[in-house]
């Protein structure tokens, strides 16, 4: 089984405008995915973090500088990419209020896109998504430590908010949920929208938290929120993607941090056991994710260094034009 994971997907603002301009996009809803589409299509399951709210209405959250909303018709763009399951646990899903969130939930449900991490109440926000690939089941749990004021409550909509502190009661509840969910599926992915926007170094509390998630049963820890990629760690033969970076957006590019560069993370598993992680370099150009060509080796070399700092061996494959991380793959 192959699972494709990508970083933050932001289809609001100028990306939304581009999708509304048939003359600009040419190919319509599939435009944002560019040359990455065949690679995404090669996977059995496709995973992303939706860094926007999919809604035609709503009231803008007061005193928030960056608010991202995309027209509901752009669910066709998510379908064009083939997203199987998405994280909604982030700091933009409530940018236009609870009604817009409800519209997004209804739209995703109507089009068969599974989701986790936000909901009409706490129980709904905590609920794992479970998808099937052939005879295998994959569970997906999403949490965030952003926007504590958006924490879902027993009778109020919001996000699955969990502080990145293993001693916090909500973190202990999450670890219990990981153990319970793992008992129901062949592989469990835990998505964490954590930390600030910048910095290549992995915070120590993120490493401690990620290790605890894997000890509890997570087969993959899939992190995002920083606008840049961070190194991948292999812990107990399981991959920890500390930050998948930005996959598609309209953001200004920092020439040093290169927030326009990321990867399609393609995970190969065998009977639910992770075997190999392949990183295909990508770059955002004209509101479109593209497989990097001339810059691919440079993007990969930076990631190799970041991985090396976490004790992870990553090697470039000319034949596959990607960075390869072996995972050992013990049961």
Secondary structure, DSSP 4 states (H G I P E B T S, - for coil): -EEEEEEEE--SHHHHHHHH-HHHHSSGGGGGGGGGHHHHHTSSEEEEEE-SEE-S---PPTT-S---EE-GGGHHHHHHHT--EEE--SSSTTTTHHHHHHHHHHHHHHTT-EEESEESSHHHHHPPEEEEETTEEEEEEEEE-S-GGGB-BTTB-EE-B--S-TTSHHHHHHHHHHHHHHTTSSEEEEEEE-S-S--SSPPHHHHHHHHHHHHHT-SEEEEE-SSSB--EEEETTEEEES-B-EEE--PPPPTTT-TTEEEEEEEEEETTEEEEEEEEEEEE-SS-EEE-STTHHHHHHHHHHHHHTTT---EEETTTTEEEEE-----
